[in-house]
Structures are given as structure tokens and as C-alpha cells.
Amino acid sequence: MSPSTTRPRRVLAGGLAAALIASGAALITTTPAVAATEHVLAAGIAPDDTSYLGWHLETGDAAQLADVWNGLRTDPAGDVYALKGLVATGAPGLAVADGAALGALITGATIVGTGDILLEVPYSITDSAAPGTILAWGTLRTAAPVASGAAPTLGTSFVSSRAVGLAGTAIAANTAAPLSDFLAAFDSYGEDVRYSGYGFYTVGQFPPAVVSSIAFAGDTATFGRTVSSIPVGSTVNVAASQIRPDESSYTGWHEGYANATPAYEVTTTGLSFGNGANSQIIDGLATPIATTDPFPLFTSLAVTVVSGEAFLQVPVFFGPGATFATLRPAAGATAGATGVALSDQWVSSRAIPATSVTPAIAANSPVALGELLEALVAQGGNVQILAFGVLAQSSAPAVVADVSFNGVRYSFVPQLAATGVDQAVTFTGAAAGLALLLSGVFLVVLRRRRA
């Protein structure tokens, strides 16, 4: 999909081109700032071009933008042109040596995201003999959506919102041509080539396009939710006696399956479960955690597996009707410590309906955890986290040393109890001789010190 080729398109804020021509304002030679990385939230994008400098919308409804797990979600029903203006309102663009120099910036630009996204670069050609005169200006954009993470080439098709180029190089407005042809058209004037920003364009589409990052001229802007890390701050030891064999009471550690005989036990190395039957050992929260931001809670999850395969488990309620579902990774964790990332594949035991901004997710269908949580949040109301824990299947029983959640590590490894009684140690064989020798050395040293 691509934006309309008939709609007039504003390129320079506040009629900048006309203002420069009318006022005869002196052009100021400007150089790009030092390369930088910035994180841009939806709220940080100005709703219009009242101020051209910085991130703002040239087209679109700011209320439809949203920070999601993997970037900036655009409007599913309308066009969005978000631009980072590199100069103030009324100021000329940044000068480059020639068309080839601008082409080097464009062919070094990348957009990472999902959906149909176009790269946009506003340009102008100014008269060096009459600094207030702009000979040509417009917005250069890719003729087709960019491939995520791939930079355009000189052969990539672009279009310009305005006609550009002198005889022999002229390209009509909204006419596709290779980028190299546009660069030749810029150079045909023999004057200053400038650019005033960079950005992206999306049309209404479902699922909405999501822009994760854009890099241009050495600068990189990233978009999306800021997920706070919840580090482990304490450890709680879970004894065998604290795990109930059934769900007669949901609160606290218990077995979630109704097994005739217990399929779990606590051994010297941790929780051994999935023995002869599927087993899920979960900690029911006395007070469910109700939140519209479940992301940091899920990324706080971790499990240390001693052997076998274990699945993290998180039962939740979601939506106004408090629909119950259990979320878990699509693949189990094996030996070692395993954390959780929003890009990991997870499944829901219940189907999640589509909304105006999120597609439907079928039950037990693997999707990125971030996408799954966005779908739950989009249902409206709070997501209620009811419990957390681990599951092992009888086909692959597991031993788990610990599980972490919300800043607490829960250890299943039995702790040695302190008796407060000195224990006698008996040495035999060579060890007895060594102990006797060492005790003699100790007595000699002690006597010398007393002397």
C-alpha cells in the first residue's frame, strides 16, 4: 500500500518555502548534529507542524498513535506521516555537497518495523546567488514499502511530491523513478542541495503498521514501550510441606492437576515433578495483581532447570468478562537458567478476540509474548495475574531449583537447618595422621605466642 498520489503534501512547516521566497531570508549553512540515539514515545511526537524542529506529525491523528512492545503502533484507519524536523520553522535545510551526498544519506537509512512503511525525506534546492530563493522543493519517498532493516539502493524506486529537475532530468510529481535519477535531477540546478528532516509514512492498514526504529545520517530513533526491569531482590525457600497436593485452596503453592497420586516431590536438588503424570506447581496469589501494564511482571519471570523440561505458567483473567486463560512458553526451558523476553513465543489456553488495533489470537497458537500481552490489554479493563509457577509433562519430567517472579526468587532446594550443637568429627587412616600433625603444629605456635 502507498499514500495517495493526488493529495497535496506539506513538506516544510508553516509554508516554509513560500516564506523564504517572500522574505528573501538569508540562508544559513547548517551541518548535522553529532550522531545520537534517542527513544521516542508516542506522547513525544507533536500533533502537528506548529514547530518543525523535532518529531511531529505532518499527517495523521496523534491520538491514534500508541507505544507497544515492539515499537510505535500507527493508525489502523488513517494515514500517518511522522517527521523529525532537523531545522527550526523558517530555517533552511541542512546543506550537502551535491545529490550524491544526499543519496549517500538515503542509502544508509533503515526502518525496522512490521507492515507497510515508506521512508520520507523532505528536500530543497536553493539558489546560491539569491539565498532567499528556493528553486525546487518537495518530499522524496520510496515508491513502495521498505523491507524491514534494509536500506534503499540507488536503483530503488522513489517518487517526489513535486516536479523536480531541469530539461533532460525533469521528473514529474508523483512519478516513480530510480533514486539515482532524482539525484541527477537535484544536481541539474547546479545549486545548493538541502534536506530538512527524515521520517516515515504509513497508510491505514490492519494490523496497524508498527515502526520499531529509524536510522538516518548516523542518528537512530527507537520507538515503543519502556519496560522497566524488576531485578531479584530477595529469596524465599519453599519447603515440601508448603506445597499442597491439590487445589482445595488456590492461594499458595499447590498442584494444579487432580492426580490420584502426587506427581511431585522435593529432592536435594529441587522440585522434581511430572513423575508419572503431568504436574503444574503454582503459587496462587492471595491478592491477584490487576494491571494494564503486565509487561515488566512477565519479563521478571525466570526458572532454573536442573534436568528435564519445564514450562513457566501464568494464569490470568482478561477483559471485562474476566475470561480465564493460562499463558506459557511454546517451548519448555531445559537445563540452566532461563529468563523471559517479550519476543519469546508463548501460547494462551484460550482464544483472544480481535480488537480495533489487535488481531485475534487462536488458542494454543504461538505468538510473541509482547503481541499476546498487547492483545490482552486491548480487551479493556485490567489484566489480572492470578498465579505463577511451572509445569512438567509426564513424557519429560523435570527438576527445578527455583522460580523467580516480581523480584522474588523462590528456591525449592532444601536448606540445611542449623542445630546449634557442635558435631564431633572422626578422622581415619591418612587423614587421622594429618590431623594429628596439624594439631601438634598448632600447639607449638600457641606455646611460642604465650612465651
Secondary structure as the mmCIF struct_conf table of DSSP 4:
data_model
#
loop_
_struct_conf.conf_type_id
_struct_conf.id
_struct_conf.beg_label_comp_id
_struct_conf.beg_label_asym_id
_struct_conf.beg_label_seq_id
_struct_conf.end_label_comp_id
_struct_conf.end_label_asym_id
_struct_conf.end_label_seq_id
BEND BEND1 THR A 5 ARG A 7
BEND BEND2 LEU A 12 LEU A 12
HELX_RH_3T_P HELX_RH_3T_P1 ALA A 13 GLY A 15
HELX_RH_AL_P HELX_RH_AL_P1 LEU A 16 SER A 23
TURN_TY1_P TURN_TY1_P1 GLY A 24 GLY A 24
HELX_LH_PP_P HELX_LH_PP_P1 ALA A 25 LEU A 27
HELX_LH_PP_P HELX_LH_PP_P2 PRO A 32 ALA A 35
STRN STRN1 THR A 37 VAL A 40
HELX_RH_3T_P HELX_RH_3T_P2 ALA A 42 GLY A 44
BEND BEND3 ILE A 45 ILE A 45
STRN STRN2 ALA A 46 ALA A 46
BEND BEND4 PRO A 47 SER A 51
BEND BEND5 LEU A 53 LEU A 53
STRN STRN3 GLY A 54 THR A 59
BEND BEND6 GLY A 60 GLY A 60
HELX_RH_3T_P HELX_RH_3T_P3 ALA A 62 GLN A 64
STRN STRN4 ALA A 66 VAL A 68
TURN_TY1_P TURN_TY1_P2 TRP A 69 ASN A 70
STRN STRN5 GLY A 71 ARG A 73
BEND BEND7 PRO A 76 GLY A 78
STRN STRN6 VAL A 80 GLY A 85
BEND BEND8 VAL A 87 VAL A 87
TURN_TY1_P TURN_TY1_P3 THR A 89 GLY A 90
STRN STRN7 LEU A 94 VAL A 96
BEND BEND9 ALA A 97 ASP A 98
HELX_RH_AL_P HELX_RH_AL_P2 GLY A 99 ILE A 106
TURN_TY1_P TURN_TY1_P4 THR A 107 GLY A 108
STRN STRN8 THR A 110 THR A 114
BEND BEND10 GLY A 115 GLY A 115
STRN STRN9 LEU A 118 THR A 126
BEND BEND11 SER A 128 ALA A 130
TURN_TY1_P TURN_TY1_P5 PRO A 131 GLY A 132
STRN STRN10 ILE A 134 THR A 142
BEND BEND12 ALA A 143 ALA A 144
HELX_LH_PP_P HELX_LH_PP_P3 PRO A 145 ALA A 147
TURN_TY1_P TURN_TY1_P6 SER A 148 GLY A 149
HELX_LH_PP_P HELX_LH_PP_P4 ALA A 150 PRO A 152
TURN_TY1_P TURN_TY1_P7 LEU A 154 GLY A 155
BEND BEND13 THR A 156 THR A 156
STRN STRN11 SER A 157 SER A 160
BEND BEND14 SER A 161 ARG A 162
STRN STRN12 VAL A 164 VAL A 164
TURN_TY1_P TURN_TY1_P8 ALA A 167 THR A 169
STRN STRN13 ILE A 171 ILE A 171
TURN_TY1_P TURN_TY1_P9 ALA A 173 ASN A 174
STRN STRN14 ALA A 177 PRO A 178
HELX_RH_AL_P HELX_RH_AL_P3 LEU A 179 ASP A 187
TURN_TY1_P TURN_TY1_P10 SER A 188 TYR A 189
BEND BEND15 GLU A 191 GLU A 191
STRN STRN15 ASP A 192 TYR A 195
STRN STRN16 GLY A 197 THR A 202
BEND BEND16 GLY A 204 GLY A 204
BEND BEND17 PHE A 206 PRO A 207
HELX_LH_PP_P HELX_LH_PP_P5 PRO A 208 ALA A 209
STRN STRN17 VAL A 210 PHE A 216
TURN_TY1_P TURN_TY1_P11 ALA A 217 GLY A 218
STRN STRN18 ASP A 219 PHE A 223
BEND BEND18 GLY A 224 GLY A 224
STRN STRN19 SER A 234 ASN A 237
HELX_RH_3T_P HELX_RH_3T_P4 ALA A 240 GLN A 242
BEND BEND19 ILE A 243 ILE A 243
STRN STRN20 ARG A 244 ARG A 244
BEND BEND20 PRO A 245 SER A 249
BEND BEND21 THR A 251 THR A 251
STRN STRN21 GLY A 252 GLU A 255
BEND BEND22 TYR A 257 TYR A 257
BEND BEND23 ALA A 260 THR A 261
STRN STRN22 TYR A 264 THR A 267
TURN_TY1_P TURN_TY1_P12 THR A 268 THR A 269
STRN STRN23 GLY A 270 PHE A 273
BEND BEND24 ASN A 275 ALA A 277
STRN STRN24 SER A 279 THR A 291
BEND BEND25 THR A 292 THR A 292
HELX_RH_AL_P HELX_RH_AL_P4 PHE A 295 THR A 299
TURN_TY1_P TURN_TY1_P13 SER A 300 SER A 300
STRN STRN25 ALA A 302 SER A 307
BEND BEND26 GLY A 308 GLY A 308
STRN STRN26 ALA A 310 ALA A 310
STRN STRN27 PHE A 311 PHE A 318
TURN_TY1_P TURN_TY1_P14 GLY A 319 ALA A 322
STRN STRN28 THR A 323 PRO A 329
BEND BEND27 ALA A 330 ALA A 331
STRN STRN29 ALA A 333 ALA A 333
BEND BEND28 ALA A 335 ALA A 335
STRN STRN30 GLY A 336 GLY A 339
TURN_TY1_P TURN_TY1_P15 LEU A 342 SER A 343
BEND BEND29 ASP A 344 ASP A 344
STRN STRN31 GLN A 345 SER A 348
BEND BEND30 SER A 349 ARG A 350
STRN STRN32 ILE A 352 ILE A 352
BEND BEND31 SER A 356 THR A 358
STRN STRN33 ILE A 361 ILE A 361
TURN_TY1_P TURN_TY1_P16 ALA A 363 ASN A 364
STRN STRN34 VAL A 367 ALA A 368
HELX_RH_AL_P HELX_RH_AL_P5 LEU A 369 ALA A 378
TURN_TY1_P TURN_TY1_P17 GLN A 379 GLN A 379
BEND BEND32 GLY A 380 GLY A 381
STRN STRN35 VAL A 383 ALA A 392
TURN_TY1_P TURN_TY1_P18 SER A 394 SER A 395
BEND BEND33 ALA A 396 ALA A 396
STRN STRN36 ALA A 398 PHE A 405
TURN_TY1_P TURN_TY1_P19 ASN A 406 GLY A 407
STRN STRN37 VAL A 408 SER A 411
BEND BEND34 VAL A 413 VAL A 413
HELX_LH_PP_P HELX_LH_PP_P6 PRO A 414 ALA A 418
BEND BEND35 VAL A 421 VAL A 421
HELX_LH_PP_P HELX_LH_PP_P7 ASP A 422 ALA A 424
HELX_RH_AL_P HELX_RH_AL_P6 GLY A 429 ARG A 450
#
